[in-house]
Amino acid sequence: MLRTSIVAGMAALVLGVAQPARAQDRVLLQLDWIPTGEHAAYFAGQQRGFWREDGIELSLTRGYGSGDTVSKVAAGAAQFGVADLGAVLAARAQTNVPVRSISAVYTHSPHSLFVLRSSGITDFRGLEGKRIAITPGNSHRLYFPEVARRAGTDPGRIQWVNTDASAMAAMLISRRVDAAPFYSIHWYYQNKAARRAGEEIVVLPFVETGFAIYAASLVAHDDTIARNPYLVRRFLRGAQRSFEWARDNQPEACRLHVARNPEVEQDDCEGSLRAVMTFVFNDHQRRTGLGRFDPERLAFTWRVVAESLNLPANWDPTQAVDTRFLP
């Protein structure tokens, strides 16, 4: 009987070793825009194997704006996405889109105005009569009235110049407009172009007026959260490992990013990634915990979004977030 048990045990061990490894969960992460250095942590983490080690085979695809990312995740075209929290709140409040933010990424918004140093503009005061480039649906214009109010500027006296996103930097550098809205994390490579024209770009961050709202976040479909919380937990663990590694290894993270996205130059990637890390890792993040939302800042974010889009101010923004599965 003992001999039989030993033989059976050995056979089971051999069969166990011979079993194929557990299949990886195939997951698509939909970005919010083209893969600039802003997204280096995701591409570096993928190539370092942080998700694979947790049973996830991650693919990434470019985005076409946060609203489009929310729509694609809602439709099931991607399991996870990167989208501005404002877009998630608006979609949830307007039509109850079944998508929630499962982690904060940027603790405050990179929204800003770019101006030329030669223009003499140094802050948001006295912008009345100035020409500011803008693209259709741009969130900078939605948020600008609140920023102007805080700075003592009349937003009704701004001359908005409609244009295509690809033309904004050129219009600013050629002085056809006085200012252009950009995320501040894109200053490095835009300023390179300005320097070639003998100019220098100065950044006016919205947050300097006290306009501190959440921005980029990681999102998932309600069904994914409800039916596969283990997948959500592992995905978030890979995301946090990726950001922490990229923070500590920025040149290498950018080398990995450029290897996958050769249209991005190494120094441009490093310039963007340096800026990104100040939005992810900072005093606010240390107080709340990486990826978590502070109730007060979440409420203020919704107030600004609601005022901008004429939505009910008393709607509860916690309906659009779920951070239970953060590490």
C-alpha positions, 0 to 999 in steps of 0.5 A: 500500500505504501509503495502504491501511494509513493508511485501514485504521488510520483506520477501526480508530480510528473503530470503536474510538472508536465501541465502547461502553464496557466494561460495569460489574460490578454488585456488591451489598454486604450491610451488617451492620445498618441504615445508620447513620453507621457505614456513611457511608464506603460510601455516600459512596464509592459516590456519589463514584464510587470504585468506578465509576471502577474498573469496579464499579457498587456497590449497598448493602443493609441487614443483619440481623446479621453471621451473616445477612450471612455466610449471604447471601454464602455463598448468593450473594445478595451478592458482598461483605459487612460482617461481624464477624470472629468470625461468619466464624471461627465459621461457617468452623470449625463448618460450613466455610461458604465465606466469608472475610474479605478485609480487616479494617475495625475493628482492635479491637472497639467492644464496650462497656457503656453505663451512666449517670453517675448510677449511680456505675459507672465500670469493670467491677469490682464489677458483681456483682448488677447488671442488664445488658440483653441480646438473644438471641445478642448477642456481648457476652454471649459475650465478657463472661466474658473481660472480667469475668475480666480486670477481676476480676468474677465473670460468674456473678453478673450478672443478665442481663435479656432484651429486644429490641434496640430497648428496651435504650437506653430501659431503661437511661435509665429505670434499669430496668437498670444497664447495656446493651451497645452498640458504642461508636460508637453513643454519640453519638445514644444520649446525646442521648436520655439528655440529654433525660431529664436523664441522661448515658451513660458508655461502658465499652469492653471494650478497656480491659481488654485485650480487643483482638479484631478486629471488622468485616471485609469478606467474600467467597465462596471462589468469588469470590476464586478465580474473579474475583480482579481484581474482589476487588482492585478492590472493595477498592481502592474500599473503601480509597479510600472510608474514606480520603476519608471520614476526611478529609471527614467532614461531607461524607461524612455529607451524602452518607450522609444524602442516601441515608438521610434517617432518619439525622440529620447530627449523629448521622452525624458522631458515629458516623463520628468514632468509627468512624475511631478503629477503622479508622485507629490505631497498630495499623493503621499497624503492620500496614497498612490492612486487614491482620490481625496474626497475634497478634491474629487468634489471640487473636480466635479463642481468645475466639470458640472459648472462647465457643462451645465450639469447638476451640481448635487450629483455624487461624483463617488458614483464614478470611482472605485479604488477598492482594488488598488494595492 
